[in-house]
Amino acid sequence: MIAMDLTNHLAAHFEDNIAATRRSMGALAEPLSHAIDLCFGCVTNNAKILACGNGGSAADAQHFIAELVGRFERDRLPLAGVALNTDTSIMTAVGNDYGFDQIFARQINALGQPGDVLVVISTSGNSANVMLAIQAAHERDMRVIALTGKGGGQIKDLLLDHDIHLCVPHDRTMRIQEVHILLLHVLCDGIDTLLLGDPA
């Protein structure tokens, strides 16, 4: 068996990640700033952030909410947030009784209030349960921050003028997910900077 030299193959991943990050910085800096302002206004006005996604995006939603309720890099009071993809009893009950497409929308109808913000994460922009979550949020006068890729899929057509779309300019799922993590970390850091001041 001939050993394969993976050095060039691995280096290509790093280079592609850097290129995707640079393109995203140019395309998303302004809407990301608006997303930070929206989340800051939400958590400082007795409202809460709900987040959801599927698969790797579910993990990202849970990670984001953990940084809000726990802490990011600095100690502060907990911020109100709920990851809608973490309660297996709710998801399996709703999925069994109403269908998997309803697992997030049902929770939004139960928990969402005007002034709350919904953060949805979908690399394709075509997740049916995420699209129904957006519709449920709009029905409850909530604003939406959508993290997508691949041109935004069907989600981009559901967003209203006051929503915020952070669409990673890439078609490869792994690159989109990598940038999504960066965007969520920058959101957390931006919220903390507005709350606590610039650490520098």
SEVO-974400 format. One line per field, with one value per residue (C-alpha): residue number from 1; x, y, z; residue in three letters. Coordinates in nm, 4 decimals, padded with zeros to 6 digits. Layout:
BEGIN
k: NUM/...;
px: X/...;
py: Y/...;
pz: Z/...;
r: ALA/...;
This chain:
BEGIN
k: 1/2/3/4/5/6/7/8/9/10/11/12/13/14/15/16/17/18/19/20/21/22/23/24/25/26/27/28/29/30/31/32/33/34/35/36/37/38/39/40/41/42/43/44/45/46/47/48/49/50/51/52/53/54/55/56/57/58/59/60/61/62/63/64/65/66/67/68/69/70/71/72/73/74/75/76/77/78/79/80/81/82/83/84/85/86/87/88/89/90/91/92/93/94/95/96/97/98/99/100/101/102/103/104/105/106/107/108/109/110/111/112/113/114/115/116/117/118/119/120/121/122/123/124/125/126/127/128/129/130/131/132/133/134/135/136/137/138/139/140/141/142/143/144/145/146/147/148/149/150/151/152/153/154/155/156/157/158/159/160/161/162/163/164/165/166/167/168/169/170/171/172/173/174/175/176/177/178/179/180/181/182/183/184/185/186/187/188/189/190/191/192/193/194/195/196/197/198/199/200;
px: 00.0000/00.1451/00.1267/-00.0408/00.1123/-00.1866/00.0038/-00.1141/-00.4663/-00.4850/-00.3265/-00.5976/-00.8622/-00.6897/-00.6554/-01.0213/-01.1266/-00.9209/-01.0699/-01.4247/-01.3648/-01.2277/-01.5226/-01.7623/-01.5937/-01.6479/-02.0055/-02.1363/-01.9677/-02.2559/-02.5480/-02.3509/-02.3219/-02.6996/-02.7470/-02.5350/-02.7450/-03.0651/-02.9523/-02.8238/-03.1551/-03.3374/-03.1493/-03.1436/-03.5197/-03.6393/-03.6768/-03.5015/-03.3187/-03.4483/-03.2229/-03.2631/-03.1098/-03.0632/-02.7577/-02.4394/-02.6515/-02.8371/-02.5017/-02.4194/-02.7540/-02.6944/-02.3382/-02.4550/-02.7213/-02.4743/-02.2452/-02.5354/-02.6734/-02.3298/-02.0667/-01.8498/-01.5019/-01.5870/-01.7988/-02.1401/-02.4990/-02.6677/-02.8559/-03.1932/-03.1770/-03.3294/-03.2043/-03.5150/-03.3335/-03.2232/-03.5380/-03.5754/-03.9095/-04.0643/-03.9073/-04.0114/-04.3607/-04.4223/-04.2546/-04.4705/-04.7985/-04.7623/-04.4657/-04.0944/-04.1497/-04.3352/-04.0751/-03.9513/-04.2653/-04.4646/-04.2113/-04.2077/-04.5855/-04.5519/-04.2555/-04.2138/-04.3202/-04.3031/-03.9535/-03.7903/-03.5382/-03.5193/-03.1759/-03.2092/-02.9163/-02.9392/-02.6452/-02.8744/-03.1424/-03.4033/-03.4764/-03.8544/-03.8769/-03.6578/-03.8781/-04.1879/-04.0055/-03.9496/-04.3173/-04.4177/-04.1789/-04.3267/-04.6759/-04.5618/-04.4000/-04.0488/-03.7536/-03.5315/-03.1572/-03.0899/-02.7491/-02.7386/-02.5123/-02.5477/-02.7279/-02.9782/-03.2136/-03.5844/-03.5215/-03.4097/-03.7571/-03.9255/-03.7320/-03.8928/-03.7246/-03.6528/-03.4955/-03.1217/-02.9707/-02.6132/-02.5571/-02.2053/-02.0843/-01.9843/-02.1448/-01.9531/-02.1247/-01.8128/-01.6951/-02.0395/-02.0501/-01.7008/-01.7992/-02.1264/-01.9266/-01.7200/-02.0343/-02.1888/-01.8710/-01.8579/-02.2239/-02.1393/-01.8359/-02.0323/-02.3099/-02.0529/-01.8714/-02.1929/-02.2734/-01.9305/-01.7234/-01.4264/-01.1802/-00.8910;
py: 00.0000/00.3351/00.6039/00.9193/01.2578/01.4579/01.7819/01.9562/01.8236/01.9566/02.2876/02.3378/02.3193/02.5923/02.8115/02.7608/02.8451/03.1653/03.2644/03.1936/03.3951/03.6901/03.6888/03.6690/03.9589/04.1795/04.0677/04.0336/04.2970/04.5441/04.3019/04.1362/04.4742/04.5145/04.1630/04.2542/04.5672/04.3645/04.0969/04.3577/04.5403/04.2137/04.0902/04.4334/04.4817/04.1741/03.9714/03.6520/03.4927/03.1623/02.9587/02.6466/02.4346/02.0734/01.8491/02.0529/02.3681/02.2348/02.2054/02.5628/02.6891/02.5122/02.6437/03.0017/02.9888/02.8331/03.1346/03.3694/03.1907/03.0983/03.3419/03.4108/03.5384/03.7663/03.7298/03.8962/03.8331/03.5499/03.6528/03.5009/03.2396/02.9042/02.6475/02.4881/02.1729/02.0471/01.9100/01.5584/01.5027/01.8075/01.7333/01.3693/01.4414/01.7186/01.5196/01.2172/01.4072/01.6889/01.5980/01.6803/02.0020/02.1450/02.0810/02.4414/02.6296/02.4640/02.5808/02.9323/02.9455/02.8411/03.0568/03.3399/03.6946/04.0275/04.1650/03.8222/03.7358/03.4062/03.2969/03.0237/02.8318/02.6371/02.5795/02.5122/02.7653/02.4987/02.3253/02.2856/02.3015/02.6136/02.7830/02.7089/02.8466/03.1734/03.1943/03.1268/03.3970/03.6510/03.5637/03.6487/03.9787/03.8488/03.9484/03.6866/03.6534/03.3835/03.2219/03.0406/02.9645/02.8480/03.1670/03.1535/02.8929/02.9370/03.1082/03.4291/03.4687/03.4324/03.7098/04.0480/04.3849/04.4158/04.0672/04.0115/03.7621/03.6415/03.4320/03.2895/03.3329/02.9705/02.6467/02.3906/02.2820/02.2529/02.6040/02.7499/02.5819/02.7053/03.0631/03.0230/02.9446/03.2592/03.4702/03.3389/03.4071/03.7610/03.8061/03.7009/03.9255/04.2184/04.1786/04.1631/04.4688/04.6708/04.5432/04.5644/04.7984/04.7264/04.5048/04.6706;
pz: 00.0000/-00.1059/00.1610/00.0331/00.1059/00.2264/00.2847/-00.0312/00.0095/00.3659/00.2714/00.0082/00.2829/00.4810/00.1733/00.0812/00.4361/00.4288/00.0933/00.2140/00.5302/00.3333/00.0916/00.3841/00.5612/00.2582/00.1979/00.5526/00.7701/00.7416/00.7977/01.0795/01.2506/01.2211/01.3628/01.6665/01.7262/01.6933/01.9393/02.1848/02.1754/02.2256/02.5323/02.6983/02.6636/02.8528/02.5342/02.4307/02.1401/02.0027/01.7721/01.5619/01.2884/01.1800/01.2084/01.2292/01.2286/01.5349/01.7101/01.6071/01.7407/02.0722/02.0884/02.0257/02.2966/02.5423/02.4919/02.5701/02.8762/03.0088/02.8925/02.5926/02.6821/02.9739/03.2854/03.2674/03.3585/03.1658/02.8524/02.7655/02.4927/02.4020/02.1494/02.0005/01.8867/02.2299/02.3961/02.2596/02.4302/02.2642/01.9261/01.9218/02.0529/01.8007/01.5247/01.6010/01.6380/01.3840/01.1627/01.1710/00.9776/01.2797/01.5522/01.5643/01.4638/01.7431/02.0024/01.8608/01.8864/02.2517/02.3540/02.1049/02.1901/02.0038/02.0521/02.0552/01.7840/01.5974/01.4718/01.2082/01.0622/00.7356/00.5030/00.2069/00.2922/00.2135/00.5457/00.5655/00.9441/00.9495/00.6889/00.8956/01.1993/01.0129/00.9224/01.2846/01.4065/01.1665/01.2868/01.6398/01.5375/01.5850/01.3704/01.2106/01.1575/00.8969/00.8505/00.5178/00.2220/-00.1375/-00.2376/00.0475/-00.0981/-00.0338/00.2993/00.1310/-00.0206/00.3211/00.4902/00.5431/00.4990/00.8711/00.8914/00.8480/00.6042/00.6593/00.3482/00.3236/-00.0362/-00.0856/-00.2117/-00.0076/00.3138/00.5277/00.4353/00.5031/00.8440/00.9291/00.8513/01.0423/01.3568/01.2997/01.2475/01.5692/01.7646/01.6260/01.7238/02.0795/02.0935/01.9518/02.2086/02.4888/02.3545/02.3590/02.7081/02.8673/02.6504/02.4281/02.6185/02.4347;
r: MET/ILE/ALA/MET/ASP/LEU/THR/ASN/HIS/LEU/ALA/ALA/HIS/PHE/GLU/ASP/ASN/ILE/ALA/ALA/THR/ARG/ARG/SER/MET/GLY/ALA/LEU/ALA/GLU/PRO/LEU/SER/HIS/ALA/ILE/ASP/LEU/CYS/PHE/GLY/CYS/VAL/THR/ASN/ASN/ALA/LYS/ILE/LEU/ALA/CYS/GLY/ASN/GLY/GLY/SER/ALA/ALA/ASP/ALA/GLN/HIS/PHE/ILE/ALA/GLU/LEU/VAL/GLY/ARG/PHE/GLU/ARG/ASP/ARG/LEU/PRO/LEU/ALA/GLY/VAL/ALA/LEU/ASN/THR/ASP/THR/SER/ILE/MET/THR/ALA/VAL/GLY/ASN/ASP/TYR/GLY/PHE/ASP/GLN/ILE/PHE/ALA/ARG/GLN/ILE/ASN/ALA/LEU/GLY/GLN/PRO/GLY/ASP/VAL/LEU/VAL/VAL/ILE/SER/THR/SER/GLY/ASN/SER/ALA/ASN/VAL/MET/LEU/ALA/ILE/GLN/ALA/ALA/HIS/GLU/ARG/ASP/MET/ARG/VAL/ILE/ALA/LEU/THR/GLY/LYS/GLY/GLY/GLY/GLN/ILE/LYS/ASP/LEU/LEU/LEU/ASP/HIS/ASP/ILE/HIS/LEU/CYS/VAL/PRO/HIS/ASP/ARG/THR/MET/ARG/ILE/GLN/GLU/VAL/HIS/ILE/LEU/LEU/LEU/HIS/VAL/LEU/CYS/ASP/GLY/ILE/ASP/THR/LEU/LEU/LEU/GLY/ASP/PRO/ALA;
